[in-house]
Amino acid sequence: MLEHYFECPHCWEEQLKLIDPSISKQDFIEDCEVCCNPIEFFIELSYSELTSFSAQPIGQ
């Protein structure tokens, strides 16, 4: 697993995201561990190296 720190786009708390390097393109939604608001993640990897990471807020 790869580790990547990011800020929640809702509460701005820094958090750690574990990323499975065996999947080259990932798009999923998870709730923030601090404020529980939904975040949509877009992640791309190339040869197990992180090339793109985006954490976008989902409005409620």
PQR file of N, CA, C, O and H, with PARSE charges and radii, in Angstrom:
ATOM      1  N   MET A   1       0.845  -1.180   0.000 -0.4000 1.5000
ATOM      2  CA  MET A   1       0.000   0.000   0.000 -0.0000 2.0000
ATOM      3  C   MET A   1       0.894   1.248   0.000  0.5500 1.7000
ATOM      4  O   MET A   1       1.940   1.293   0.647 -0.5500 1.4000
ATOM      5  N   LEU A   2       0.441   2.250  -0.747 -0.4000 1.5000
ATOM      6  CA  LEU A   2       1.127   3.539  -0.762 -0.0000 2.0000
ATOM      7  C   LEU A   2       0.428   4.480   0.218  0.5500 1.7000
ATOM      8  O   LEU A   2      -0.792   4.421   0.374 -0.5500 1.4000
ATOM      9  H   LEU A   2      -0.409   2.214  -1.273  0.4000 1.0000
ATOM     10  N   GLU A   3       1.187   5.336   0.869 -0.4000 1.5000
ATOM     11  CA  GLU A   3       0.629   6.328   1.781 -0.0000 2.0000
ATOM     12  C   GLU A   3       0.659   7.692   1.114  0.5500 1.7000
ATOM     13  O   GLU A   3       1.655   8.072   0.499 -0.5500 1.4000
ATOM     14  H   GLU A   3       2.178   5.384   0.743  0.4000 1.0000
ATOM     15  N   HIS A   4      -0.455   8.434   1.243 -0.4000 1.5000
ATOM     16  CA  HIS A   4      -0.514   9.788   0.683 -0.0000 2.0000
ATOM     17  C   HIS A   4      -1.316  10.666   1.639  0.5500 1.7000
ATOM     18  O   HIS A   4      -2.439  10.327   2.013 -0.5500 1.4000
ATOM     19  H   HIS A   4      -1.264   8.125   1.743  0.4000 1.0000
ATOM     20  N   TYR A   5      -0.731  11.797   2.029 -0.4000 1.5000
ATOM     21  CA  TYR A   5      -1.435  12.740   2.900 -0.0000 2.0000
ATOM     22  C   TYR A   5      -2.176  13.761   2.047  0.5500 1.7000
ATOM     23  O   TYR A   5      -1.684  14.197   1.006 -0.5500 1.4000
ATOM     24  H   TYR A   5       0.181  12.072   1.725  0.4000 1.0000
ATOM     25  N   PHE A   6      -3.365  14.133   2.503 -0.4000 1.5000
ATOM     26  CA  PHE A   6      -4.173  15.129   1.808 -0.0000 2.0000
ATOM     27  C   PHE A   6      -4.983  15.902   2.832  0.5500 1.7000
ATOM     28  O   PHE A   6      -5.119  15.476   3.978 -0.5500 1.4000
ATOM     29  H   PHE A   6      -3.765  13.779   3.349  0.4000 1.0000
ATOM     30  N   GLU A   7      -5.528  17.057   2.409 -0.4000 1.5000
ATOM     31  CA  GLU A   7      -6.414  17.843   3.268 -0.0000 2.0000
ATOM     32  C   GLU A   7      -7.851  17.609   2.843  0.5500 1.7000
ATOM     33  O   GLU A   7      -8.169  17.627   1.654 -0.5500 1.4000
ATOM     34  H   GLU A   7      -5.417  17.403   1.478  0.4000 1.0000
ATOM     35  N   CYS A   8      -8.712  17.392   3.818 -0.4000 1.5000
ATOM     36  CA  CYS A   8     -10.135  17.245   3.522 -0.0000 2.0000
ATOM     37  C   CYS A   8     -10.634  18.549   2.903  0.5500 1.7000
ATOM     38  O   CYS A   8     -10.362  19.622   3.443 -0.5500 1.4000
ATOM     39  H   CYS A   8      -8.453  17.378   4.784  0.4000 1.0000
ATOM     40  N   PRO A   9     -11.356  18.484   1.783 -0.5600 1.5000
ATOM     41  CA  PRO A   9     -11.862  19.699   1.154  0.2800 2.0000
ATOM     42  C   PRO A   9     -13.042  20.323   1.915  0.5500 1.7000
ATOM     43  O   PRO A   9     -13.518  21.398   1.550 -0.5500 1.4000
ATOM     44  N   HIS A  10     -13.509  19.653   2.963 -0.4000 1.5000
ATOM     45  CA  HIS A  10     -14.603  20.183   3.779 -0.0000 2.0000
ATOM     46  C   HIS A  10     -14.080  20.850   5.058  0.5500 1.7000
ATOM     47  O   HIS A  10     -14.416  21.999   5.342 -0.5500 1.4000
ATOM     48  H   HIS A  10     -13.123  18.779   3.260  0.4000 1.0000
ATOM     49  N   CYS A  11     -13.257  20.125   5.830 -0.4000 1.5000
ATOM     50  CA  CYS A  11     -12.820  20.628   7.146 -0.0000 2.0000
ATOM     51  C   CYS A  11     -11.339  21.011   7.187  0.5500 1.7000
ATOM     52  O   CYS A  11     -10.866  21.550   8.188 -0.5500 1.4000
ATOM     53  H   CYS A  11     -12.985  19.191   5.600  0.4000 1.0000
ATOM     54  N   TRP A  12     -10.609  20.736   6.111 -0.4000 1.5000
ATOM     55  CA  TRP A  12      -9.198  21.101   5.943 -0.0000 2.0000
ATOM     56  C   TRP A  12      -8.257  20.362   6.895  0.5500 1.7000
ATOM     57  O   TRP A  12      -7.115  20.786   7.074 -0.5500 1.4000
ATOM     58  H   TRP A  12     -10.993  20.298   5.298  0.4000 1.0000
ATOM     59  N   GLU A  13      -8.709  19.273   7.505 -0.4000 1.5000
ATOM     60  CA  GLU A  13      -7.833  18.467   8.350 -0.0000 2.0000
ATOM     61  C   GLU A  13      -6.945  17.576   7.471  0.5500 1.7000
ATOM     62  O   GLU A  13      -7.409  16.989   6.494 -0.5500 1.4000
ATOM     63  H   GLU A  13      -9.637  18.928   7.359  0.4000 1.0000
ATOM     64  N   GLU A  14      -5.673  17.489   7.835 -0.4000 1.5000
ATOM     65  CA  GLU A  14      -4.764  16.618   7.104 -0.0000 2.0000
ATOM     66  C   GLU A  14      -5.030  15.167   7.495  0.5500 1.7000
ATOM     67  O   GLU A  14      -5.177  14.843   8.673 -0.5500 1.4000
ATOM     68  H   GLU A  14      -5.296  17.966   8.629  0.4000 1.0000
ATOM     69  N   GLN A  15      -5.089  14.302   6.485 -0.4000 1.5000
ATOM     70  CA  GLN A  15      -5.395  12.900   6.707 -0.0000 2.0000
ATOM     71  C   GLN A  15      -4.503  12.029   5.836  0.5500 1.7000
ATOM     72  O   GLN A  15      -3.904  12.495   4.866 -0.5500 1.4000
ATOM     73  H   GLN A  15      -4.970  14.565   5.527  0.4000 1.0000
ATOM     74  N   LEU A  16      -4.430  10.776   6.196 -0.4000 1.5000
ATOM     75  CA  LEU A  16      -3.639   9.800   5.452 -0.0000 2.0000
ATOM     76  C   LEU A  16      -4.576   8.895   4.659  0.5500 1.7000
ATOM     77  O   LEU A  16      -5.551   8.370   5.196 -0.5500 1.4000
ATOM     78  H   LEU A  16      -4.917  10.398   6.984  0.4000 1.0000
ATOM     79  N   LYS A  17      -4.271   8.720   3.385 -0.4000 1.5000
ATOM     80  CA  LYS A  17      -5.030   7.796   2.531 -0.0000 2.0000
ATOM     81  C   LYS A  17      -4.076   6.680   2.104  0.5500 1.7000
ATOM     82  O   LYS A  17      -2.986   6.944   1.598 -0.5500 1.4000
ATOM     83  H   LYS A  17      -3.479   9.146   2.949  0.4000 1.0000
ATOM     84  N   LEU A  18      -4.497   5.437   2.312 -0.4000 1.5000
ATOM     85  CA  LEU A  18      -3.740   4.289   1.843 -0.0000 2.0000
ATOM     86  C   LEU A  18      -4.255   3.916   0.459  0.5500 1.7000
ATOM     87  O   LEU A  18      -5.461   3.777   0.253 -0.5500 1.4000
ATOM     88  H   LEU A  18      -5.383   5.222   2.724  0.4000 1.0000
ATOM     89  N   ILE A  19      -3.328   3.754  -0.491 -0.4000 1.5000
ATOM     90  CA  ILE A  19      -3.691   3.524  -1.887 -0.0000 2.0000
ATOM     91  C   ILE A  19      -3.136   2.179  -2.341  0.5500 1.7000
ATOM     92  O   ILE A  19      -1.964   1.873  -2.127 -0.5500 1.4000
ATOM     93  H   ILE A  19      -2.349   3.867  -0.323  0.4000 1.0000
ATOM     94  N   ASP A  20      -3.983   1.396  -2.962 -0.4000 1.5000
ATOM     95  CA  ASP A  20      -3.581   0.096  -3.515 -0.0000 2.0000
ATOM     96  C   ASP A  20      -2.852   0.342  -4.843  0.5500 1.7000
ATOM     97  O   ASP A  20      -3.485   0.775  -5.807 -0.5500 1.4000
ATOM     98  H   ASP A  20      -4.935   1.645  -3.137  0.4000 1.0000
ATOM     99  N   PRO A  21      -1.553   0.082  -4.920 -0.5600 1.5000
ATOM    100  CA  PRO A  21      -0.796   0.374  -6.138  0.2800 2.0000
ATOM    101  C   PRO A  21      -1.062  -0.596  -7.293  0.5500 1.7000
ATOM    102  O   PRO A  21      -0.568  -0.375  -8.399 -0.5500 1.4000
ATOM    103  N   SER A  22      -1.824  -1.652  -7.064 -0.4000 1.5000
ATOM    104  CA  SER A  22      -2.092  -2.621  -8.135 -0.0000 2.0000
ATOM    105  C   SER A  22      -3.218  -2.168  -9.066  0.5500 1.7000
ATOM    106  O   SER A  22      -3.462  -2.800 -10.093 -0.5500 1.4000
ATOM    107  H   SER A  22      -2.225  -1.831  -6.166  0.4000 1.0000
ATOM    108  N   ILE A  23      -3.910  -1.068  -8.711 -0.4000 1.5000
ATOM    109  CA  ILE A  23      -5.011  -0.548  -9.535 -0.0000 2.0000
ATOM    110  C   ILE A  23      -4.571   0.801 -10.091  0.5500 1.7000
ATOM    111  O   ILE A  23      -4.381   1.750  -9.331 -0.5500 1.4000
ATOM    112  H   ILE A  23      -3.712  -0.555  -7.876  0.4000 1.0000
ATOM    113  N   SER A  24      -4.405   0.898 -11.412 -0.4000 1.5000
ATOM    114  CA  SER A  24      -3.812   2.103 -12.006 -0.0000 2.0000
ATOM    115  C   SER A  24      -4.734   3.315 -12.015  0.5500 1.7000
ATOM    116  O   SER A  24      -4.256   4.444 -11.903 -0.5500 1.4000
ATOM    117  H   SER A  24      -4.559   0.128 -12.030  0.4000 1.0000
ATOM    118  N   LYS A  25      -6.053   3.111 -12.146 -0.4000 1.5000
ATOM    119  CA  LYS A  25      -6.996   4.241 -12.119 -0.0000 2.0000
ATOM    120  C   LYS A  25      -8.084   3.930 -11.100  0.5500 1.7000
ATOM    121  O   LYS A  25      -8.732   2.885 -11.154 -0.5500 1.4000
ATOM    122  H   LYS A  25      -6.442   2.194 -12.237  0.4000 1.0000
ATOM    123  N   GLN A  26      -8.268   4.862 -10.170 -0.4000 1.5000
ATOM    124  CA  GLN A  26      -9.236   4.667  -9.109 -0.0000 2.0000
ATOM    125  C   GLN A  26     -10.135   5.888  -8.990  0.5500 1.7000
ATOM    126  O   GLN A  26      -9.659   7.021  -9.057 -0.5500 1.4000
ATOM    127  H   GLN A  26      -7.741   5.711 -10.126  0.4000 1.0000
ATOM    128  N   ASP A  27     -11.422   5.663  -8.813 -0.4000 1.5000
ATOM    129  CA  ASP A  27     -12.416   6.715  -8.638 -0.0000 2.0000
ATOM    130  C   ASP A  27     -13.425   6.180  -7.623  0.5500 1.7000
ATOM    131  O   ASP A  27     -14.164   5.241  -7.918 -0.5500 1.4000
ATOM    132  H   ASP A  27     -11.808   4.742  -8.758  0.4000 1.0000
ATOM    133  N   PHE A  28     -13.459   6.773  -6.431 -0.4000 1.5000
ATOM    134  CA  PHE A  28     -14.350   6.275  -5.389 -0.0000 2.0000
ATOM    135  C   PHE A  28     -14.740   7.398  -4.440  0.5500 1.7000
ATOM    136  O   PHE A  28     -14.131   8.467  -4.440 -0.5500 1.4000
ATOM    137  H   PHE A  28     -12.859   7.536  -6.192  0.4000 1.0000
ATOM    138  N   ILE A  29     -15.756   7.143  -3.636 -0.4000 1.5000
ATOM    139  CA  ILE A  29     -16.257   8.106  -2.656 -0.0000 2.0000
ATOM    140  C   ILE A  29     -16.106   7.502  -1.269  0.5500 1.7000
ATOM    141  O   ILE A  29     -16.478   6.352  -1.033 -0.5500 1.4000
ATOM    142  H   ILE A  29     -16.251   6.274  -3.636  0.4000 1.0000
ATOM    143  N   GLU A  30     -15.550   8.301  -0.350 -0.4000 1.5000
ATOM    144  CA  GLU A  30     -15.440   7.913   1.056 -0.0000 2.0000
ATOM    145  C   GLU A  30     -15.756   9.124   1.911  0.5500 1.7000
ATOM    146  O   GLU A  30     -15.560  10.262   1.488 -0.5500 1.4000
ATOM    147  H   GLU A  30     -15.248   9.234  -0.542  0.4000 1.0000
ATOM    148  N   ASP A  31     -16.244   8.875   3.113 -0.4000 1.5000
ATOM    149  CA  ASP A  31     -16.508   9.960   4.047 -0.0000 2.0000
ATOM    150  C   ASP A  31     -15.219  10.356   4.754  0.5500 1.7000
ATOM    151  O   ASP A  31     -14.354   9.521   5.022 -0.5500 1.4000
ATOM    152  H   ASP A  31     -16.404   7.950   3.458  0.4000 1.0000
ATOM    153  N   CYS A  32     -15.109  11.648   5.048 -0.4000 1.5000
ATOM    154  CA  CYS A  32     -13.978  12.161   5.818 -0.0000 2.0000
ATOM    155  C   CYS A  32     -13.998  11.504   7.199  0.5500 1.7000
ATOM    156  O   CYS A  32     -15.055  11.367   7.814 -0.5500 1.4000
ATOM    157  H   CYS A  32     -15.811  12.326   4.830  0.4000 1.0000
ATOM    158  N   GLU A  33     -12.825  11.102   7.678 -0.4000 1.5000
ATOM    159  CA  GLU A  33     -12.736  10.469   8.990 -0.0000 2.0000
ATOM    160  C   GLU A  33     -12.951  11.461  10.129  0.5500 1.7000
ATOM    161  O   GLU A  33     -13.217  11.049  11.258 -0.5500 1.4000
ATOM    162  H   GLU A  33     -11.966  11.214   7.178  0.4000 1.0000
ATOM    163  N   VAL A  34     -12.842  12.758   9.855 -0.4000 1.5000
ATOM    164  CA  VAL A  34     -12.995  13.783  10.893 -0.0000 2.0000
ATOM    165  C   VAL A  34     -14.402  14.378  10.884  0.5500 1.7000
ATOM    166  O   VAL A  34     -15.091  14.362  11.904 -0.5500 1.4000
ATOM    167  H   VAL A  34     -12.626  13.093   8.937  0.4000 1.0000
ATOM    168  N   CYS A  35     -14.832  14.905   9.727 -0.4000 1.5000
ATOM    169  CA  CYS A  35     -16.117  15.619   9.678 -0.0000 2.0000
ATOM    170  C   CYS A  35     -17.257  14.799   9.064  0.5500 1.7000
ATOM    171  O   CYS A  35     -18.404  15.244   9.066 -0.5500 1.4000
ATOM    172  H   CYS A  35     -14.273  14.918   8.899  0.4000 1.0000
ATOM    173  N   CYS A  36     -16.955  13.615   8.544 -0.4000 1.5000
ATOM    174  CA  CYS A  36     -17.936  12.673   7.976 -0.0000 2.0000
ATOM    175  C   CYS A  36     -18.610  13.147   6.685  0.5500 1.7000
ATOM    176  O   CYS A  36     -19.594  12.544   6.258 -0.5500 1.4000
ATOM    177  H   CYS A  36     -16.023  13.253   8.543  0.4000 1.0000
ATOM    178  N   ASN A  37     -18.109  14.202   6.058 -0.4000 1.5000
ATOM    179  CA  ASN A  37     -18.653  14.647   4.778 -0.0000 2.0000
ATOM    180  C   ASN A  37     -18.046  13.818   3.649  0.5500 1.7000
ATOM    181  O   ASN A  37     -16.906  13.367   3.763 -0.5500 1.4000
ATOM    182  H   ASN A  37     -17.309  14.692   6.405  0.4000 1.0000
ATOM    183  N   PRO A  38     -18.795  13.608   2.552 -0.5600 1.5000
ATOM    184  CA  PRO A  38     -18.297  12.769   1.462  0.2800 2.0000
ATOM    185  C   PRO A  38     -17.237  13.461   0.603  0.5500 1.7000
ATOM    186  O   PRO A  38     -17.315  14.655   0.313 -0.5500 1.4000
ATOM    187  N   ILE A  39     -16.250  12.665   0.212 -0.4000 1.5000
ATOM    188  CA  ILE A  39     -15.158  13.134  -0.638 -0.0000 2.0000
ATOM    189  C   ILE A  39     -15.046  12.177  -1.811  0.5500 1.7000
ATOM    190  O   ILE A  39     -15.064  10.959  -1.633 -0.5500 1.4000
ATOM    191  H   ILE A  39     -16.186  11.696   0.447  0.4000 1.0000
ATOM    192  N   GLU A  40     -14.930  12.736  -3.021 -0.4000 1.5000
ATOM    193  CA  GLU A  40     -14.703  11.897  -4.197 -0.0000 2.0000
ATOM    194  C   GLU A  40     -13.215  11.925  -4.528  0.5500 1.7000
ATOM    195  O   GLU A  40     -12.624  12.989  -4.712 -0.5500 1.4000
ATOM    196  H   GLU A  40     -14.916  13.725  -3.165  0.4000 1.0000
ATOM    197  N   PHE A  41     -12.626  10.745  -4.600 -0.4000 1.5000
ATOM    198  CA  PHE A  41     -11.202  10.601  -4.883 -0.0000 2.0000
ATOM    199  C   PHE A  41     -10.995  10.155  -6.320  0.5500 1.7000
ATOM    200  O   PHE A  41     -11.682   9.260  -6.811 -0.5500 1.4000
ATOM    201  H   PHE A  41     -13.105   9.881  -4.451  0.4000 1.0000
ATOM    202  N   PHE A  42     -10.038  10.793  -6.991 -0.4000 1.5000
ATOM    203  CA  PHE A  42      -9.583  10.407  -8.323 -0.0000 2.0000
ATOM    204  C   PHE A  42      -8.079  10.169  -8.196  0.5500 1.7000
ATOM    205  O   PHE A  42      -7.326  11.088  -7.872 -0.5500 1.4000
ATOM    206  H   PHE A  42      -9.480  11.521  -6.592  0.4000 1.0000
ATOM    207  N   ILE A  43      -7.647   8.938  -8.450 -0.4000 1.5000
ATOM    208  CA  ILE A  43      -6.247   8.573  -8.248 -0.0000 2.0000
ATOM    209  C   ILE A  43      -5.743   7.832  -9.481  0.5500 1.7000
ATOM    210  O   ILE A  43      -6.426   6.955 -10.008 -0.5500 1.4000
ATOM    211  H   ILE A  43      -8.258   8.191  -8.713  0.4000 1.0000
ATOM    212  N   GLU A  44      -4.542   8.191  -9.937 -0.4000 1.5000
ATOM    213  CA  GLU A  44      -3.905   7.490 -11.046 -0.0000 2.0000
ATOM    214  C   GLU A  44      -2.482   7.127 -10.649  0.5500 1.7000
ATOM    215  O   GLU A  44      -1.768   7.902 -10.013 -0.5500 1.4000
ATOM    216  H   GLU A  44      -3.987   8.904  -9.508  0.4000 1.0000
ATOM    217  N   LEU A  45      -2.096   5.921 -11.049 -0.4000 1.5000
ATOM    218  CA  LEU A  45      -0.751   5.431 -10.785 -0.0000 2.0000
ATOM    219  C   LEU A  45      -0.141   4.889 -12.073  0.5500 1.7000
ATOM    220  O   LEU A  45      -0.847   4.424 -12.968 -0.5500 1.4000
ATOM    221  H   LEU A  45      -2.675   5.291 -11.566  0.4000 1.0000
ATOM    222  N   SER A  46       1.168   4.959 -12.144 -0.4000 1.5000
ATOM    223  CA  SER A  46       1.901   4.388 -13.263 -0.0000 2.0000
ATOM    224  C   SER A  46       3.086   3.624 -12.694  0.5500 1.7000
ATOM    225  O   SER A  46       3.935   4.199 -12.013 -0.5500 1.4000
ATOM    226  H   SER A  46       1.742   5.336 -11.417  0.4000 1.0000
ATOM    227  N   TYR A  47       3.140   2.336 -12.973 -0.4000 1.5000
ATOM    228  CA  TYR A  47       4.194   1.475 -12.441 -0.0000 2.0000
ATOM    229  C   TYR A  47       4.316   1.617 -10.925  0.5500 1.7000
ATOM    230  O   TYR A  47       5.414   1.754 -10.385 -0.5500 1.4000
ATOM    231  H   TYR A  47       2.450   1.869 -13.527  0.4000 1.0000
ATOM    232  N   SER A  48       3.175   1.580 -10.256 -0.4000 1.5000
ATOM    233  CA  SER A  48       3.070   1.666  -8.784 -0.0000 2.0000
ATOM    234  C   SER A  48       3.535   3.002  -8.209  0.5500 1.7000
ATOM    235  O   SER A  48       3.783   3.106  -7.007 -0.5500 1.4000
ATOM    236  H   SER A  48       2.283   1.468 -10.694  0.4000 1.0000
ATOM    237  N   GLU A  49       3.656   4.023  -9.056 -0.4000 1.5000
ATOM    238  CA  GLU A  49       4.009   5.371  -8.607 -0.0000 2.0000
ATOM    239  C   GLU A  49       2.786   6.265  -8.761  0.5500 1.7000
ATOM    240  O   GLU A  49       2.125   6.240  -9.799 -0.5500 1.4000
ATOM    241  H   GLU A  49       3.455   3.939 -10.032  0.4000 1.0000
ATOM    242  N   LEU A  50       2.483   7.051  -7.739 -0.4000 1.5000
ATOM    243  CA  LEU A  50       1.349   7.962  -7.775 -0.0000 2.0000
ATOM    244  C   LEU A  50       1.625   9.090  -8.761  0.5500 1.7000
ATOM    245  O   LEU A  50       2.609   9.815  -8.611 -0.5500 1.4000
ATOM    246  H   LEU A  50       3.020   7.071  -6.895  0.4000 1.0000
ATOM    247  N   THR A  51       0.762   9.246  -9.774 -0.4000 1.5000
ATOM    248  CA  THR A  51       0.945  10.300 -10.775 -0.0000 2.0000
ATOM    249  C   THR A  51      -0.118  11.389 -10.661  0.5500 1.7000
ATOM    250  O   THR A  51       0.106  12.517 -11.100 -0.5500 1.4000
ATOM    251  H   THR A  51      -0.037   8.657  -9.895  0.4000 1.0000
ATOM    252  N   SER A  52      -1.277  11.065 -10.074 -0.4000 1.5000
ATOM    253  CA  SER A  52      -2.340  12.053  -9.931 -0.0000 2.0000
ATOM    254  C   SER A  52      -3.198  11.697  -8.718  0.5500 1.7000
ATOM    255  O   SER A  52      -3.566  10.539  -8.516 -0.5500 1.4000
ATOM    256  H   SER A  52      -1.460  10.149  -9.717  0.4000 1.0000
ATOM    257  N   PHE A  53      -3.509  12.727  -7.909 -0.4000 1.5000
ATOM    258  CA  PHE A  53      -4.364  12.525  -6.738 -0.0000 2.0000
ATOM    259  C   PHE A  53      -5.246  13.748  -6.584  0.5500 1.7000
ATOM    260  O   PHE A  53      -4.762  14.879  -6.544 -0.5500 1.4000
ATOM    261  H   PHE A  53      -3.210  13.667  -8.073  0.4000 1.0000
ATOM    262  N   SER A  54      -6.550  13.508  -6.498 -0.4000 1.5000
ATOM    263  CA  SER A  54      -7.510  14.596  -6.329 -0.0000 2.0000
ATOM    264  C   SER A  54      -8.555  14.173  -5.323  0.5500 1.7000
ATOM    265  O   SER A  54      -9.088  13.066  -5.412 -0.5500 1.4000
ATOM    266  H   SER A  54      -6.943  12.589  -6.530  0.4000 1.0000
ATOM    267  N   ALA A  55      -8.861  15.039  -4.363 -0.4000 1.5000
ATOM    268  CA  ALA A  55      -9.901  14.816  -3.370 -0.0000 2.0000
ATOM    269  C   ALA A  55     -10.882  15.987  -3.474  0.5500 1.7000
ATOM    270  O   ALA A  55     -10.576  17.095  -3.035 -0.5500 1.4000
ATOM    271  H   ALA A  55      -8.428  15.938  -4.291  0.4000 1.0000
ATOM    272  N   GLN A  56     -12.055  15.741  -4.052 -0.4000 1.5000
ATOM    273  CA  GLN A  56     -13.036  16.780  -4.318 -0.0000 2.0000
ATOM    274  C   GLN A  56     -14.239  16.665  -3.377  0.5500 1.7000
ATOM    275  O   GLN A  56     -14.709  15.561  -3.101 -0.5500 1.4000
ATOM    276  H   GLN A  56     -12.304  14.840  -4.408  0.4000 1.0000
ATOM    277  N   PRO A  57     -14.741  17.816  -2.879 -0.5600 1.5000
ATOM    278  CA  PRO A  57     -15.914  17.757  -2.012  0.2800 2.0000
ATOM    279  C   PRO A  57     -17.163  17.406  -2.800  0.5500 1.7000
ATOM    280  O   PRO A  57     -17.295  17.753  -3.974 -0.5500 1.4000
ATOM    281  N   ILE A  58     -18.065  16.722  -2.143 -0.4000 1.5000
ATOM    282  CA  ILE A  58     -19.377  16.434  -2.715 -0.0000 2.0000
ATOM    283  C   ILE A  58     -20.379  17.209  -1.870  0.5500 1.7000
ATOM    284  O   ILE A  58     -20.482  16.987  -0.663 -0.5500 1.4000
ATOM    285  H   ILE A  58     -17.958  16.440  -1.190  0.4000 1.0000
ATOM    286  N   GLY A  59     -21.118  18.119  -2.503 -0.4000 1.5000
ATOM    287  CA  GLY A  59     -22.070  18.947  -1.788 -0.0000 2.0000
ATOM    288  C   GLY A  59     -23.206  18.156  -1.196  0.5500 1.7000
ATOM    289  O   GLY A  59     -23.594  17.107  -1.711 -0.5500 1.4000
ATOM    290  H   GLY A  59     -21.034  18.299  -3.483  0.4000 1.0000
ATOM    291  N   GLN A  60     -23.739  18.676  -0.098 -0.4000 1.5000
ATOM    292  CA  GLN A  60     -24.847  17.982   0.560 -0.0000 2.0000
ATOM    293  C   GLN A  60     -26.072  18.848   0.554  0.5500 1.7000
ATOM    294  O   GLN A  60     -27.117  18.442   1.063 -0.5500 1.4000
ATOM    295  H   GLN A  60     -23.424  19.527   0.321  0.4000 1.0000
TER
END
